[in-house]
Amino acid sequence: MSKKMVFRILFAVAVIALMGLVLTGCSSPGGGAEEKEASKGETIKIGDVKYTVTGVDKMKEVGKEGNIMKAKGNYIVVDLTIENIGKERAEFDGDMAKLWDEGEQAYDLDLEASAAACSASGIADTVNIWFGAIEPGETIKSRAVFDLSPEIKDLKIELRNPEIGSEERGFVKLGI
């Protein structure tokens, strides 16, 4: 085998290994960006936003009459207080929160169920923030809803810095 061929093979192996490291770092809760950790009831500061998980429930359905959503498994409903302590508007979208299980499997926010849960929360000023914004100095209450199989446990919610381009994130252990 020629030196040129050996070099090409080693180069290909190195590229594949590097891609694996990059993809792993971006897809697991132990990835390379700055991370913080808290438990339910504790406030966690991520960028210019403070998040507090104030409650967690398992439900079979969310919403109110005329807009009831039924879970395929169980809805995990996470009640949050979110405060913008920055000087600029904080904009949120559906990628700002994910749920992780004990095996480091990620679950996306159920946007439709989150909207239904916010409208039916019975908590004054509960806002569906997942496609919205919080002005500087403003504090809101919201709900993040995930549809999971009933046997999934040891959950933590990943919350992200809403600043564009930031990889800063934090995890809150939910105790379920």
Residue frames as qw, qx, qy, qz and C-alpha x, y, z in Angstrom:
[[0.000, 0.892, 0.452, 0.000, 0.00, 0.00, 0.00],
 [0.423, 0.500, -0.026, 0.755, 1.39, 3.40, -0.94],
 [0.240, -0.214, -0.438, 0.839, 2.06, 6.20, 1.52],
 [0.245, -0.090, -0.208, -0.943, -0.54, 8.29, -0.29],
 [0.592, -0.313, -0.639, -0.380, -3.21, 5.61, 0.25],
 [0.513, -0.315, -0.644, 0.472, -2.31, 5.21, 3.96],
 [0.070, -0.081, -0.183, 0.977, -2.54, 9.00, 4.42],
 [0.415, -0.202, -0.392, -0.796, -5.99, 9.07, 2.78],
 [0.623, -0.354, -0.694, -0.067, -7.26, 6.26, 5.01],
 [0.411, -0.279, -0.515, 0.698, -5.91, 7.92, 8.19],
 [0.088, -0.030, -0.037, -0.995, -7.36, 11.27, 7.11],
 [0.521, -0.299, -0.540, -0.589, -10.80, 9.68, 6.51],
 [0.598, -0.366, -0.674, 0.235, -10.72, 7.95, 9.91],
 [0.260, -0.172, -0.338, 0.888, -9.74, 11.22, 11.62],
 [0.267, -0.148, -0.231, -0.924, -12.58, 13.13, 9.90],
 [0.610, -0.359, -0.628, -0.324, -15.13, 10.48, 10.89],
 [0.532, -0.315, -0.598, 0.509, -13.87, 10.47, 14.50],
 [0.086, -0.059, -0.149, 0.983, -14.04, 14.28, 14.67],
 [0.422, -0.258, -0.408, -0.767, -17.58, 14.28, 13.27],
 [0.622, -0.374, -0.688, 0.006, -18.58, 11.72, 15.92],
 [0.382, -0.256, -0.465, 0.757, -17.18, 13.90, 18.70],
 [0.114, -0.049, -0.079, -0.989, -18.90, 17.01, 17.37],
 [0.536, -0.299, -0.536, -0.580, -22.26, 15.28, 16.98],
 [0.595, -0.357, -0.674, 0.254, -22.05, 13.64, 20.39],
 [0.260, -0.159, -0.335, 0.892, -21.19, 16.95, 22.05],
 [0.251, -0.072, -0.173, -0.950, -24.18, 18.61, 20.43],
 [0.619, -0.220, -0.529, -0.537, -26.74, 15.93, 21.18],
 [0.644, -0.328, -0.659, 0.209, -26.28, 14.89, 24.78],
 [0.364, -0.908, -0.155, -0.142, -26.81, 16.72, 28.03],
 [0.697, -0.540, 0.151, 0.447, -23.09, 16.40, 28.77],
 [0.621, 0.633, 0.187, 0.423, -22.17, 18.35, 25.59],
 [0.616, 0.064, -0.135, 0.773, -19.42, 20.96, 25.48],
 [0.033, -0.686, -0.126, -0.715, -21.32, 24.25, 25.98],
 [0.026, -0.238, 0.580, -0.778, -21.49, 26.01, 29.35],
 [0.562, -0.392, -0.655, -0.318, -24.03, 24.17, 31.49],
 [0.224, -0.333, 0.529, -0.748, -25.63, 24.69, 34.88],
 [0.459, -0.253, -0.843, -0.118, -27.70, 22.38, 37.03],
 [0.317, -0.241, 0.386, -0.832, -30.47, 22.90, 39.59],
 [0.030, -0.270, -0.956, 0.110, -33.35, 21.06, 41.21],
 [0.184, -0.663, -0.586, -0.428, -37.09, 21.77, 41.16],
 [0.407, -0.848, -0.317, 0.124, -37.80, 24.92, 43.18],
 [0.506, -0.491, 0.154, 0.692, -34.32, 26.39, 42.67],
 [0.395, 0.886, 0.022, -0.242, -33.70, 29.32, 40.34],
 [0.728, -0.059, 0.401, 0.553, -31.18, 28.84, 37.55],
 [0.162, 0.847, -0.096, -0.496, -29.70, 31.78, 35.63],
 [0.681, 0.179, 0.543, 0.458, -28.96, 31.14, 31.97],
 [0.283, 0.448, 0.282, 0.800, -27.72, 34.22, 30.17],
 [0.114, -0.158, 0.197, -0.961, -29.98, 37.13, 31.10],
 [0.680, -0.283, -0.353, -0.577, -32.89, 34.87, 31.99],
 [0.208, -0.239, 0.822, -0.474, -33.79, 33.28, 35.33],
 [0.655, -0.130, -0.599, -0.441, -35.85, 30.09, 35.25],
 [0.304, -0.221, 0.762, -0.528, -37.56, 28.46, 38.23],
 [0.458, -0.177, -0.809, -0.323, -39.40, 25.14, 37.92],
 [0.361, -0.273, 0.388, -0.803, -42.29, 25.65, 40.34],
 [0.743, 0.011, 0.512, -0.430, -44.14, 22.40, 39.74],
 [0.222, 0.264, -0.850, -0.398, -44.24, 19.14, 37.78],
 [0.703, 0.093, 0.477, -0.520, -47.28, 16.96, 37.09],
 [0.087, -0.009, 0.917, 0.390, -48.12, 13.84, 35.09],
 [0.527, 0.358, 0.294, -0.713, -51.42, 14.14, 33.23],
 [0.509, 0.254, 0.793, 0.219, -53.37, 12.13, 30.66],
 [0.282, 0.704, 0.472, 0.451, -54.83, 15.27, 29.09],
 [0.240, -0.354, -0.161, 0.889, -54.38, 19.03, 29.13],
 [0.051, -0.263, -0.441, -0.857, -56.51, 21.95, 28.01],
 [0.317, 0.250, 0.542, -0.737, -60.04, 23.02, 28.63],
 [0.551, 0.488, 0.660, -0.153, -63.38, 22.23, 27.03],
 [0.530, 0.830, 0.077, -0.153, -63.16, 22.72, 23.30],
 [0.417, 0.754, -0.493, 0.125, -59.36, 22.37, 23.28],
 [0.763, -0.473, 0.428, -0.102, -58.51, 19.18, 25.16],
 [0.483, 0.578, -0.654, -0.072, -55.33, 17.37, 24.12],
 [0.938, -0.284, 0.145, -0.137, -54.96, 13.67, 25.02],
 [0.167, -0.686, 0.697, 0.126, -51.49, 12.22, 25.63],
 [0.764, 0.275, -0.557, -0.175, -50.23, 9.17, 23.76],
 [0.584, -0.024, -0.695, 0.418, -48.46, 8.22, 27.00],
 [0.360, -0.742, -0.417, 0.382, -48.34, 10.72, 29.87],
 [0.218, 0.846, -0.012, 0.486, -48.01, 14.44, 29.61],
 [0.581, -0.332, -0.308, 0.676, -45.22, 15.76, 31.79],
 [0.031, 0.894, 0.241, 0.376, -46.32, 19.31, 32.60],
 [0.578, -0.147, -0.262, 0.759, -43.56, 21.57, 33.90],
 [0.089, -0.955, -0.279, -0.053, -44.68, 24.85, 35.52],
 [0.618, 0.096, -0.049, 0.778, -42.09, 27.62, 35.13],
 [0.070, -0.953, -0.128, 0.266, -41.48, 31.16, 36.27],
 [0.681, 0.277, 0.200, 0.647, -39.27, 32.97, 33.75],
 [0.160, -0.917, -0.108, 0.348, -37.69, 36.37, 34.41],
 [0.621, 0.587, 0.047, 0.517, -35.80, 38.55, 31.93],
 [0.501, -0.750, -0.076, 0.426, -33.08, 40.30, 33.96],
 [0.559, 0.070, 0.326, 0.759, -31.34, 41.67, 30.86],
 [0.053, 0.530, 0.029, -0.846, -31.60, 44.97, 29.03],
 [0.294, 0.207, -0.606, -0.710, -32.93, 43.46, 25.81],
 [0.822, 0.046, 0.040, -0.566, -36.06, 41.59, 24.85],
 [0.278, -0.269, 0.921, 0.033, -35.67, 37.79, 25.28],
 [0.703, 0.245, -0.272, -0.610, -37.28, 35.83, 22.44],
 [0.510, -0.185, 0.824, -0.166, -38.26, 32.19, 22.87],
 [0.643, 0.253, -0.487, -0.535, -39.13, 29.35, 20.51],
 [0.945, -0.144, -0.058, -0.290, -39.94, 25.66, 20.68],
 [0.796, 0.274, -0.430, 0.326, -36.26, 24.68, 20.87],
 [0.075, -0.682, 0.402, -0.607, -35.70, 26.49, 24.18],
 [0.593, -0.355, 0.581, -0.430, -36.75, 23.48, 26.28],
 [0.676, 0.176, -0.689, -0.195, -36.17, 19.73, 25.99],
 [0.781, -0.460, 0.293, -0.303, -36.71, 16.87, 28.40],
 [0.405, 0.475, -0.780, 0.049, -34.00, 14.27, 29.04],
 [0.907, -0.337, -0.099, -0.232, -34.38, 10.85, 30.64],
 [0.680, -0.601, 0.410, 0.089, -31.94, 8.72, 32.61],
 [0.811, 0.108, 0.439, 0.371, -30.55, 7.20, 29.39],
 [0.160, -0.503, 0.228, 0.818, -29.82, 10.68, 27.99],
 [0.227, 0.453, 0.731, 0.457, -32.60, 10.43, 25.40],
 [0.049, 0.182, 0.088, -0.978, -34.01, 13.86, 24.48],
 [0.149, 0.604, 0.781, 0.056, -37.72, 14.65, 24.04],
 [0.098, 0.267, 0.215, 0.934, -39.04, 17.72, 22.25],
 [0.227, 0.240, 0.417, -0.847, -41.58, 20.14, 23.63],
 [0.154, 0.515, 0.810, 0.235, -45.17, 19.43, 22.54],
 [0.050, 0.036, 0.036, 0.997, -46.04, 22.94, 21.38],
 [0.427, -0.379, -0.496, -0.654, -49.76, 22.31, 20.87],
 [0.640, -0.483, -0.586, 0.114, -50.17, 20.68, 24.28],
 [0.395, -0.170, -0.302, 0.851, -48.10, 23.47, 25.90],
 [0.152, -0.215, -0.192, -0.945, -50.46, 26.09, 24.44],
 [0.590, -0.446, -0.546, -0.393, -53.51, 24.14, 25.64],
 [0.630, -0.364, -0.541, 0.421, -52.01, 23.69, 29.14],
 [0.216, -0.013, -0.167, 0.962, -51.20, 27.40, 29.44],
 [0.324, -0.305, -0.294, -0.846, -54.74, 28.44, 28.48],
 [0.728, -0.425, -0.438, -0.311, -56.25, 26.01, 31.00],
 [0.469, 0.194, -0.649, 0.566, -53.77, 26.39, 33.85],
 [0.485, -0.755, -0.436, -0.073, -56.00, 28.34, 36.21],
 [0.559, -0.424, -0.102, 0.706, -52.86, 30.28, 37.18],
 [0.181, 0.942, 0.157, -0.237, -53.23, 34.01, 36.53],
 [0.152, 0.880, -0.368, -0.260, -51.00, 35.42, 33.80],
 [0.697, -0.161, 0.649, 0.259, -49.82, 32.04, 32.48],
 [0.405, 0.744, -0.256, -0.466, -48.36, 32.70, 29.03],
 [0.922, 0.208, 0.264, 0.194, -47.46, 30.31, 26.22],
 [0.168, -0.849, 0.320, 0.384, -43.92, 31.65, 25.85],
 [0.712, -0.110, 0.597, 0.353, -42.62, 29.06, 23.40],
 [0.424, 0.447, 0.414, 0.671, -43.18, 31.41, 20.46],
 [0.163, -0.942, -0.257, -0.143, -43.08, 34.72, 22.29],
 [0.438, 0.442, -0.306, 0.720, -40.89, 37.23, 24.08],
 [0.504, -0.720, -0.382, 0.285, -40.31, 38.70, 27.53],
 [0.188, 0.879, -0.061, 0.434, -39.42, 42.35, 27.86],
 [0.403, 0.294, -0.560, 0.662, -36.57, 43.51, 30.15],
 [0.180, -0.192, 0.523, -0.811, -37.61, 43.36, 33.81],
 [0.745, -0.083, -0.158, -0.643, -40.67, 41.24, 33.05],
 [0.183, -0.170, 0.947, -0.201, -41.52, 37.98, 34.83],
 [0.698, 0.037, -0.298, -0.651, -44.03, 35.48, 33.45],
 [0.609, -0.130, 0.752, -0.217, -45.43, 32.08, 34.29],
 [0.599, 0.380, -0.497, -0.499, -45.55, 29.40, 31.59],
 [0.841, -0.131, 0.496, -0.170, -45.87, 25.67, 31.08],
 [0.267, 0.491, -0.758, -0.336, -43.75, 23.24, 29.09],
 [0.853, 0.016, 0.359, -0.378, -45.51, 20.01, 28.13],
 [0.161, 0.439, -0.847, -0.252, -43.93, 16.77, 26.89],
 [0.905, 0.016, -0.013, -0.425, -45.71, 13.56, 25.81],
 [0.093, 0.518, -0.847, 0.076, -43.73, 10.56, 27.11],
 [0.695, -0.101, -0.702, -0.119, -44.15, 6.84, 27.60],
 [0.642, -0.694, -0.039, -0.324, -45.28, 6.13, 31.21],
 [0.917, -0.267, -0.092, 0.282, -42.17, 4.09, 32.10],
 [0.493, 0.536, -0.163, 0.666, -39.71, 6.92, 31.39],
 [0.570, -0.782, -0.221, 0.120, -38.21, 8.30, 34.63],
 [0.594, -0.454, 0.058, 0.662, -35.42, 10.34, 36.20],
 [0.402, 0.746, 0.359, 0.392, -36.28, 13.37, 34.11],
 [0.306, -0.539, -0.050, 0.783, -34.56, 16.71, 33.80],
 [0.416, 0.855, 0.310, 0.018, -35.55, 19.67, 31.70],
 [0.538, -0.032, 0.192, 0.820, -32.99, 21.47, 29.57],
 [0.114, 0.933, 0.290, -0.179, -33.54, 25.21, 29.37],
 [0.653, 0.253, 0.191, 0.688, -31.56, 27.38, 26.95],
 [0.156, -0.509, -0.031, 0.846, -30.29, 30.93, 26.78],
 [0.505, 0.722, 0.465, -0.087, -32.58, 32.75, 24.32],
 [0.005, -0.803, 0.314, 0.507, -29.71, 34.93, 23.03],
 [0.828, 0.549, -0.062, -0.101, -29.11, 34.14, 19.35],
 [0.575, 0.599, -0.512, 0.219, -25.96, 32.06, 18.88],
 [0.323, -0.563, 0.628, -0.430, -25.59, 31.17, 22.56],
 [0.660, 0.037, -0.746, -0.081, -25.00, 27.55, 23.50],
 [0.077, -0.226, 0.687, -0.686, -25.43, 28.23, 27.23],
 [0.673, -0.301, -0.490, -0.465, -27.98, 25.93, 28.82],
 [0.232, -0.344, 0.709, -0.570, -29.02, 24.56, 32.15],
 [0.524, -0.169, -0.808, -0.210, -30.70, 21.45, 33.48],
 [0.451, -0.342, 0.401, -0.721, -33.27, 21.20, 36.24],
 [0.166, -0.033, -0.983, 0.067, -33.89, 17.82, 37.87],
 [0.490, -0.317, -0.282, -0.761, -37.63, 17.30, 38.07],
 [0.316, -0.229, 0.750, -0.534, -37.76, 14.63, 40.76],
 [0.824, 0.194, 0.326, -0.421, -39.93, 12.25, 38.71]]
